[in-house]
Amino acid sequence: MTSRNQFKTLIALAALAALGLLLASCKGSSAQANKIEGAAAAPTPQAVDVTTAPAVMRDLPRFIEATGSLAAEEQTDVAPLVGGRVVSVAVDLGSYVQKGQLLAQLDSGDAHLRLEQSRAALAQANAAVAQAEARLGLAPGQRFDPTRVAEVGAARVAYELAEKNLRRYEQLLESGDVARAAYDQQRAQRDQLREQYQAALAQANQGYAGVQTARAAASAARVAVEQAQKGVRDVTVYSPISGYVSDRPADVGEFVSTSMKIATVVRTNPLRVRIDIPEQSIAAVRPGQSVSVSVSTYPDRGFAGRVARVSPNVSQQSRTLTIEAEVENGDGLLKPGQYATIRVLQPQSDPAVLVPARAVRSDGTTARVFVIRDGVASERLVATGRQDGDLIEIKGNVAADELVATSNVEQLADGAPVRQ
């Protein structure tokens, strides 16, 4: 009885084990089926449409790069030479003026009055000169000779005649034909006439001194007239250079002095820019060397210039050399004060790998390009360098002639399938 019960128990356990195996098999088959169905339902990655361009090898010119501010070639604050009230202003901010062009006109009433007064004083001085010359018998501008004065001439003739008579009396005295008293009387007469002649000479010279004083006064009066004429001219303010008016503080009706400016005129072609280059680059810079200038206002355009001046010494503090370049600005696109990047071109060139700038994806810290090969995009981390038109230099990880993606770059990832 006991054996039969044990047998029944064993049969029941075997049946339970077989049922467990069957259930486990069913579950495994179901899981495998679900896995196969899931794999079949997963989407296949779609290819990204891209355009490509080959990386190219090109020689890029070498240059020394620095930054600076553009400045006017010439700038002048125009102030009047005389003070006065402004009656008209002929220019405004931004006006272009030629050298010698009218800027402003001051009141000329006082200047004309001073001119008339000085002319009257000159006429009076000229009259005084004429009177002084007439007293001496001088024609206008004639050279003075005291012996030509009438009084001096008469005194001289009388003196010379008395001198001759005295010589004759001396001979007669020796021969005993005249008395000593007659000789002494003749000598006294000769001495008196000589004194008269000398007095006439002194008086003539004194008269000529008066002529010289009158002529000096007339010369001073002529200078005063010239100064008054200049005063009349100075009430009209002209531009000393050709250029643009960058400031015009004077207004009609305002009184201006010689320390106040009427306008500021700047010449903007060419422009100047000063930059500092490192000490190790001194040998590579010389006057006349070509430079290229770029500004943020025109990012796709360069402006040509040349090195005009080189400082004779290196700064002891920064160990840099200051150079000054001149930039052509015939179109007036550049403005004084703009911040500019200056490249001093070198005669040598360096080989470089370049790709289209649109092929580079950058997040501000990392730059990358995608090389396309066999329909797959391969991500390459790169460093960028100089830009040459639409191309940009790539440093490392990309070889010449490799194809890089130039469109839909933001949709690519490493290993992504692409369709060209």
C-alpha positions as CSV (number, residue, x, y, z in Angstrom):
1,M,0.0,0.0,0.0
2,T,2.8,2.3,0.9
3,S,4.7,1.5,-2.3
4,R,1.7,2.3,-4.4
5,N,1.3,5.7,-2.8
6,Q,4.9,6.6,-3.3
7,F,4.6,5.7,-7.0
8,K,1.6,7.9,-7.4
9,T,3.5,10.8,-5.7
10,L,6.5,10.3,-8.1
11,I,4.2,10.4,-11.1
12,A,2.6,13.6,-9.8
13,L,6.0,15.3,-9.3
14,A,7.1,14.3,-12.8
15,A,3.9,15.7,-14.3
16,L,4.5,19.0,-12.5
17,A,8.1,19.2,-13.7
18,A,7.0,18.5,-17.3
19,L,4.3,21.2,-17.0
20,G,7.0,23.7,-15.7
21,L,9.3,23.0,-18.5
22,L,6.5,23.5,-21.0
23,L,5.5,26.8,-19.5
24,A,9.1,28.0,-19.4
25,S,9.5,27.1,-23.1
26,C,6.4,29.0,-24.0
27,K,7.6,32.1,-22.1
28,G,11.0,31.9,-23.9
29,S,9.4,31.6,-27.3
30,S,7.2,34.6,-26.5
31,A,10.1,36.8,-25.4
32,Q,12.1,35.8,-28.4
33,A,9.2,36.6,-30.6
34,N,8.8,40.0,-28.9
35,K,12.5,40.7,-29.4
36,I,12.3,39.9,-33.1
37,E,9.2,42.0,-33.5
38,G,11.0,44.9,-31.7
39,A,14.0,44.6,-33.9
40,A,11.8,44.6,-36.9
41,A,9.9,47.7,-35.7
42,A,13.2,49.9,-35.0
43,P,13.6,52.6,-37.7
44,T,16.6,52.5,-40.0
45,P,18.8,55.8,-39.8
46,Q,18.0,58.1,-42.7
47,A,20.7,59.5,-44.9
48,V,21.4,63.3,-44.6
49,D,21.5,65.2,-47.9
50,V,24.8,67.1,-48.1
51,T,26.9,69.0,-50.6
52,T,30.7,68.5,-50.5
53,A,33.9,70.3,-51.5
54,P,37.4,69.0,-51.5
55,A,40.0,70.4,-49.1
56,V,42.6,72.3,-51.1
57,M,46.3,73.0,-50.5
58,R,47.3,76.6,-51.1
59,D,50.2,78.9,-50.3
60,L,49.0,81.6,-47.9
61,P,51.0,84.8,-47.5
62,R,52.6,85.4,-44.1
63,F,51.8,88.6,-42.2
64,I,52.2,90.3,-38.9
65,E,48.8,91.1,-37.4
66,A,48.0,93.9,-34.9
67,T,45.1,96.2,-34.0
68,G,44.8,99.9,-33.8
69,S,42.5,102.9,-34.4
70,L,42.3,104.8,-37.6
71,A,43.2,108.5,-37.4
72,A,42.9,111.4,-39.9
73,E,45.9,112.3,-42.0
74,E,45.5,115.9,-40.9
75,Q,43.1,117.5,-38.4
76,T,42.9,121.2,-37.6
77,D,40.8,123.3,-35.3
78,V,40.2,126.5,-37.2
79,A,40.1,129.6,-34.9
80,P,39.7,133.2,-36.1
81,L,42.8,135.5,-36.2
82,V,40.7,138.3,-34.7
83,G,37.8,138.4,-32.3
84,G,34.4,139.5,-33.5
85,R,30.7,138.7,-33.9
86,V,29.8,135.9,-36.4
87,V,27.6,137.2,-39.1
88,S,27.5,134.1,-41.4
89,V,28.6,130.5,-41.4
90,A,29.1,128.8,-44.7
91,V,29.6,125.1,-43.7
92,D,27.9,122.5,-41.5
93,L,28.8,119.1,-39.9
94,G,29.9,116.7,-42.7
95,S,30.5,119.4,-45.3
96,Y,33.4,118.8,-47.6
97,V,35.6,121.9,-48.0
98,Q,38.6,122.8,-50.3
99,K,41.7,124.5,-49.0
100,G,41.0,128.2,-48.9
101,Q,37.2,127.8,-48.9
102,L,35.1,130.2,-46.8
103,L,34.1,128.8,-43.4
104,A,32.6,131.9,-41.6
105,Q,32.4,135.7,-41.8
106,L,32.9,138.0,-38.8
107,D,31.6,141.6,-38.5
108,S,34.0,143.8,-40.4
109,G,32.8,147.2,-39.3
110,D,35.5,147.9,-36.8
111,A,38.2,146.5,-39.1
112,H,37.2,148.9,-41.9
113,L,37.2,151.8,-39.5
114,R,40.7,151.1,-38.4
115,L,41.8,150.8,-42.0
116,E,40.4,154.3,-42.8
117,Q,42.1,155.8,-39.8
118,S,45.5,154.2,-40.7
119,R,45.1,155.5,-44.3
120,A,44.5,159.0,-43.0
121,A,47.6,158.8,-40.8
122,L,49.6,157.6,-43.7
123,A,48.5,160.5,-45.9
124,Q,49.5,162.9,-43.1
125,A,52.9,161.3,-42.7
126,N,53.6,161.4,-46.4
127,A,52.8,165.2,-46.4
128,A,55.3,165.7,-43.6
129,V,58.0,163.9,-45.6
130,A,57.3,166.1,-48.6
131,Q,57.6,169.3,-46.6
132,A,60.9,168.2,-45.0
133,E,62.3,167.2,-48.3
134,A,61.2,170.5,-49.9
135,R,63.1,172.5,-47.2
136,L,66.2,170.8,-48.3
137,G,65.4,170.9,-52.0
138,L,65.2,167.1,-52.2
139,A,63.0,165.4,-54.8
140,P,60.9,162.4,-53.5
141,G,63.3,159.5,-52.9
142,Q,66.4,161.5,-53.8
143,R,69.7,160.7,-52.1
144,F,70.8,163.4,-49.7
145,D,74.0,165.4,-50.5
146,P,74.5,168.4,-48.1
147,T,76.7,170.2,-50.7
148,R,73.7,170.5,-53.0
149,V,71.7,172.5,-50.4
150,A,71.5,176.1,-51.6
151,E,72.7,177.7,-48.3
152,V,75.5,175.2,-48.0
153,G,76.6,175.8,-51.6
154,A,76.7,179.6,-51.2
155,A,78.7,179.3,-47.9
156,R,81.1,176.9,-49.5
157,V,81.8,179.2,-52.5
158,A,82.4,182.2,-50.2
159,Y,84.7,180.1,-48.0
160,E,86.7,178.7,-50.9
161,L,87.1,182.2,-52.4
162,A,88.3,183.6,-49.1
163,E,90.8,180.7,-48.9
164,K,92.2,181.6,-52.3
165,N,92.5,185.3,-51.4
166,L,94.3,184.4,-48.2
167,R,96.9,182.4,-50.2
168,R,97.4,185.4,-52.5
169,Y,97.8,187.7,-49.4
170,E,100.5,185.4,-48.0
171,Q,102.5,185.8,-51.1
172,L,102.1,189.6,-51.1
173,L,103.0,189.7,-47.5
174,E,106.3,187.9,-48.2
175,S,107.1,190.3,-51.0
176,G,106.2,193.3,-48.9
177,D,103.4,194.4,-51.2
178,V,100.7,194.3,-48.4
179,A,100.8,195.2,-44.8
180,R,100.6,192.7,-42.1
181,A,97.3,194.2,-40.9
182,A,95.7,193.6,-44.3
183,Y,96.8,190.0,-44.2
184,D,95.4,189.5,-40.7
185,Q,92.1,191.1,-41.8
186,Q,91.9,188.7,-44.8
187,R,92.6,185.7,-42.6
188,A,89.9,186.7,-40.1
189,Q,87.5,186.9,-42.9
190,R,88.5,183.5,-44.2
191,D,87.9,182.0,-40.7
192,Q,84.5,183.6,-40.4
193,L,83.4,182.3,-43.8
194,R,84.7,178.8,-42.8
195,E,82.6,178.9,-39.6
196,Q,79.5,180.0,-41.7
197,Y,80.1,177.1,-44.1
198,Q,80.4,174.6,-41.3
199,A,77.2,176.0,-39.6
200,A,75.4,175.6,-43.0
201,L,76.5,172.0,-43.2
202,A,75.4,171.3,-39.7
203,Q,72.0,172.9,-40.4
204,A,71.6,170.9,-43.6
205,N,72.4,167.6,-41.8
206,Q,70.0,168.6,-39.1
207,G,67.3,169.2,-41.7
208,Y,68.0,165.8,-43.3
209,A,67.6,164.2,-39.9
210,G,64.1,165.7,-39.8
211,V,63.5,164.2,-43.3
212,Q,64.6,160.8,-42.0
213,T,62.3,161.1,-39.0
214,A,59.4,162.0,-41.3
215,R,60.2,159.1,-43.6
216,A,60.3,156.7,-40.7
217,A,56.9,157.9,-39.5
218,A,55.6,157.4,-43.0
219,S,57.0,153.9,-43.1
220,A,55.3,153.1,-39.7
221,A,52.1,154.5,-41.1
222,R,52.3,152.2,-44.1
223,V,52.8,149.2,-41.8
224,A,49.8,150.3,-39.9
225,V,47.8,150.4,-43.1
226,E,49.0,146.9,-44.0
227,Q,48.0,145.7,-40.6
228,A,44.6,147.3,-40.9
229,Q,44.2,145.6,-44.3
230,K,45.1,142.3,-42.8
231,G,42.5,142.9,-40.1
232,V,39.9,143.4,-42.8
233,R,41.0,140.1,-44.4
234,D,41.1,138.3,-41.0
235,V,37.4,138.7,-40.4
236,T,36.8,136.2,-43.1
237,V,37.8,132.7,-41.9
238,Y,39.0,130.2,-44.5
239,S,39.8,126.5,-44.3
240,P,43.6,125.8,-44.1
241,I,43.2,122.3,-45.6
242,S,40.9,120.3,-47.8
243,G,38.7,117.8,-45.9
244,Y,35.4,117.2,-44.0
245,V,34.0,119.4,-41.3
246,S,33.8,117.1,-38.2
247,D,32.7,119.9,-35.8
248,R,31.2,123.4,-36.2
249,P,30.5,125.0,-32.8
250,A,30.2,128.6,-34.0
251,D,26.7,130.0,-34.7
252,V,25.5,133.2,-36.2
253,G,25.4,136.1,-33.7
254,E,27.9,134.5,-31.4
255,F,31.0,136.5,-30.4
256,V,34.2,134.5,-30.9
257,S,37.7,135.2,-29.7
258,T,41.0,134.0,-31.1
259,S,41.0,131.1,-28.6
260,M,37.6,129.7,-29.8
261,K,37.3,127.4,-32.8
262,I,35.0,128.1,-35.7
263,A,35.2,124.5,-37.0
264,T,37.3,121.4,-37.1
265,V,38.4,120.1,-40.5
266,V,39.8,116.6,-41.0
267,R,41.5,115.1,-44.1
268,T,40.4,111.5,-44.4
269,N,42.4,110.3,-47.4
270,P,44.7,108.7,-46.7
271,L,44.1,107.6,-43.1
272,R,46.8,106.8,-40.6
273,V,46.9,104.0,-38.1
274,R,49.6,103.2,-35.5
275,I,50.3,99.7,-34.3
276,D,52.9,98.0,-32.1
277,I,54.7,94.9,-33.3
278,P,56.7,92.5,-31.2
279,E,60.5,92.9,-30.9
280,Q,61.2,89.7,-32.7
281,S,59.4,90.9,-35.9
282,I,61.4,94.2,-36.2
283,A,63.5,92.8,-39.0
284,A,60.4,91.9,-41.1
285,V,59.1,95.5,-41.2
286,R,60.3,98.4,-43.3
287,P,58.9,101.6,-44.8
288,G,56.9,101.0,-48.1
289,Q,55.8,97.5,-47.1
290,S,52.2,96.6,-48.1
291,V,49.6,96.3,-45.4
292,S,46.0,95.1,-45.4
293,V,43.4,96.7,-43.2
294,S,40.0,95.3,-42.2
295,V,37.2,96.7,-40.1
296,S,34.1,95.1,-38.7
297,T,31.9,97.4,-40.7
298,Y,33.0,95.7,-43.9
299,P,33.9,92.2,-42.8
300,D,34.3,90.9,-46.4
301,R,36.5,93.7,-47.7
302,G,40.1,94.6,-47.2
303,F,41.7,98.0,-47.7
304,A,45.2,98.5,-49.0
305,G,47.9,100.6,-47.5
306,R,51.6,100.8,-46.8
307,V,54.0,101.2,-44.0
308,A,54.8,105.0,-44.0
309,R,56.9,105.5,-40.8
310,V,58.8,103.3,-38.4
311,S,59.8,104.4,-34.9
312,P,63.5,104.6,-34.3
313,N,63.3,102.9,-30.9
314,V,61.7,100.0,-29.1
315,S,59.5,100.6,-26.1
316,Q,61.4,99.6,-22.9
317,Q,58.1,98.7,-21.1
318,S,56.4,96.6,-23.8
319,R,59.3,95.7,-26.0
320,T,57.4,96.6,-29.0
321,L,58.1,98.8,-32.0
322,T,55.6,101.4,-33.1
323,I,55.0,101.7,-36.9
324,E,52.5,104.0,-38.7
325,A,50.7,102.9,-41.8
326,E,48.8,105.0,-44.4
327,V,45.6,103.5,-45.7
328,E,44.0,104.6,-49.0
329,N,40.4,105.9,-48.4
330,G,39.4,107.4,-51.7
331,D,35.8,106.2,-51.4
332,G,35.5,107.6,-47.8
333,L,34.2,104.3,-46.5
334,L,36.7,104.3,-43.5
335,K,36.2,106.8,-40.7
336,P,38.7,108.2,-38.2
337,G,38.3,106.5,-34.9
338,Q,37.3,103.1,-36.3
339,Y,38.9,100.1,-34.7
340,A,40.9,98.1,-37.4
341,T,42.9,95.0,-37.8
342,I,46.2,95.6,-39.7
343,R,48.2,92.9,-41.4
344,V,51.7,93.7,-42.5
345,L,52.3,91.4,-45.4
346,Q,55.5,89.4,-45.6
347,P,57.3,88.3,-48.8
348,Q,57.3,84.6,-47.8
349,S,54.2,82.3,-47.9
350,D,53.2,79.1,-46.1
351,P,51.4,76.0,-47.4
352,A,48.0,75.5,-45.8
353,V,44.9,73.2,-46.1
354,L,41.7,75.2,-46.7
355,V,38.0,74.3,-46.8
356,P,34.9,76.4,-47.4
357,A,34.1,78.4,-44.2
358,R,30.6,77.0,-44.2
359,A,32.0,73.5,-43.7
360,V,33.2,74.4,-40.2
361,R,30.8,73.9,-37.3
362,S,31.8,75.7,-34.2
363,D,30.3,76.1,-30.8
364,G,32.6,78.9,-29.7
365,T,35.2,76.6,-28.2
366,T,35.5,73.6,-30.5
367,A,35.5,73.5,-34.3
368,R,34.8,70.5,-36.3
369,V,34.3,69.4,-39.9
370,F,32.8,66.2,-41.4
371,V,34.8,64.3,-43.9
372,I,32.6,62.3,-46.3
373,R,33.8,58.9,-47.4
374,D,31.8,55.9,-48.8
375,G,28.5,57.6,-47.9
376,V,29.4,58.1,-44.2
377,A,30.3,61.3,-42.3
378,S,33.4,61.2,-40.2
379,E,33.7,63.9,-37.6
380,R,37.1,65.6,-37.3
381,L,38.0,68.1,-34.6
382,V,40.2,70.9,-36.1
383,A,41.8,74.2,-35.3
384,T,41.0,77.1,-37.7
385,G,43.5,79.7,-38.9
386,R,43.6,82.4,-41.5
387,Q,40.7,83.1,-43.8
388,D,41.2,83.6,-47.6
389,G,37.9,84.8,-49.1
390,D,35.3,82.1,-48.6
391,L,37.9,79.6,-47.5
392,I,39.4,79.1,-44.1
393,E,42.6,77.4,-43.0
394,I,42.3,74.1,-41.2
395,K,45.2,73.0,-39.0
396,G,45.4,69.2,-38.7
397,N,43.1,66.2,-39.1
398,V,42.1,67.0,-42.7
399,A,44.3,66.3,-45.7
400,A,44.2,67.9,-49.1
401,D,41.6,66.5,-51.5
402,E,39.5,65.0,-48.8
403,L,35.8,65.8,-49.3
404,V,34.1,67.8,-46.5
405,A,30.4,68.4,-46.1
406,T,29.4,72.0,-46.9
407,S,25.6,71.9,-46.2
408,N,23.4,70.6,-43.5
409,V,26.5,70.3,-41.3
410,E,24.5,71.0,-38.2
411,Q,22.5,67.7,-38.8
412,L,25.6,65.5,-39.1
413,A,27.1,63.3,-36.4
414,D,30.1,60.9,-36.5
415,G,29.1,57.8,-38.5
416,A,25.9,59.3,-39.9
417,P,25.0,58.1,-43.4
418,V,24.9,60.8,-46.0
419,R,23.6,61.2,-49.6
420,Q,25.5,63.6,-51.9
